């Protein structure tokens, strides 16, 4: 498939955030986050944990070149044309 869908998503997100109408998107996002999240130490801990999970998952995706690992189910998941043909 290639990197085109990811690049398209990134460009769309950048245009939505900093492009025309981005001010209202940022203001609305800020209002929603302020209403949902309570400031304090627990919020910082949760945010730090989520960032850590994203870094680990991003590192795993980078290490596998974006190909998912079916590690616990490798014997179950068919691979390649041979598996599709039943060989």
Secondary structure, 3 states (H helix, E strand, C coil): CCCHHHHHHHHHHHHHHHCCCHHHHHHHHHHHHHHHCCCCHHHHHHHHHHHHHHHHHHHHHHHCCCCCCCHHHCCCCCCHHHHHHCC
